[in-house]
Amino acid sequence: MDAQFWHDRWHEGRLGFHEGRVNRMLETHVGALGLNPGARILLPLCGKAVDLPWLAAQGYRVVGAELSAVAVRDLFASLEIDPVVAEKGDLTLWSAGNIEVFVGDIFDLDPETLGVVDAIYDRAALVALPDAMRARYAAHLADLTGAAPQLLVTFAYDQDAMDGPPFSVDAAEVARCHGARYRVEILSEAEVPGGLKGTVPAREKAILLRPLQAVSRRIRAL
């Protein structure tokens, strides 16, 4: 799976991964992150998720990272907002109000360009990646954010019943990817209504990742 796979999905409108409403696990568990108003939250591989404007409406500053410019254009168009667009090295930053999105490969995003974030909300990133990429992604995310706390949403299902993405990522896989840096706590889980992609029985899980040894980037910057 490479970048062209995702570019093709967006250009062809094959968006089965786009939820189209605020994620129920986010609504229920965002408070578990313990954030103050104005906190800055990173949404990796965010697409045009409705979660971004919802979080902004709750008083948070939201920063996304997304490969597809089509997705980000559609996001701001749906909000009827004309963003400011600026080049940031190999990436492009689209911003308006409390929403910013870096467009490009998330592995090209560095801590200095991203700036300080207080938490991460990962709904569709870890489950979008094949197993060979997940550990690298998890390490990069921790390096980007100084191991900021995460609210992670995953799916668990019979992987033989359907090809990913989204892939089945159970608690053991989360621990494999994130366990060296985070304590893993399952907050809740529930059946996916109608099954994943309307066919495969699956459970959606909300997982809180608390850093074992968080490194404050604010302190490091002094």
Steps between C-alpha positions, in 0.01 A plus 500: 500500500649833395396865473346447157248257649355780715520763227301268273236442769444874544499580128257215429276582797540156658463627853363212703737605779339846527257483793299811411405574862677564828648177627303364796815400687638851467178654630500265799867497592667827397483602866732212591787701348459756778554799273449865581310734265730612221707182507646398163405154370667315213286283267733287284377383158187703565336508155201732509372365832209680662694449823727797415235775502323329792815518713555860394143578608580355844767767541808303399762595242511224241789403274466222245744317278365364172657363184227607258444863403161388362390401849612827655344708224172317559527556876527877475241513221252318724562765767460777241838640602783624279819386673838669491744271318875517562796285404674332794800318358376183329151560640224756453315651795131584457359704787191692605396590853570215743559243223834432332583208272842404368466347154761245398672189634480495880850351509625828350352693794752588773449627856616852422259538209212345692547702817387397847191281532333399824334177383437271205169365375551205265178363353601384154878502486637193677223280358570634149857373499617146424682327783844563349450878528331529839804489729679763291191721506461463877863594562475800267184623672670482840805684369281768342308574818731414788278199570183703550202306640277337243139407454518211255203340323550157343300214348523132587358243257586181314768622260444195280144618435602828336806668361604825665514787529373548759697215647418309816712643781441330835638595842806276453589680177453839667737387775753380241499839327463735797583297811862616527384861543145481635282326753206352310151526652184384323228752583206332325400287204182444304373316196519689172136547396434296186857372494816653358432624146152362553614139478751379761417481873745720688554675830612859531729574794599822674849476646679754716878514467669668796871573455740304718765771484358805326759750386366854506593669174433832667775423752736368232450818302621722789 
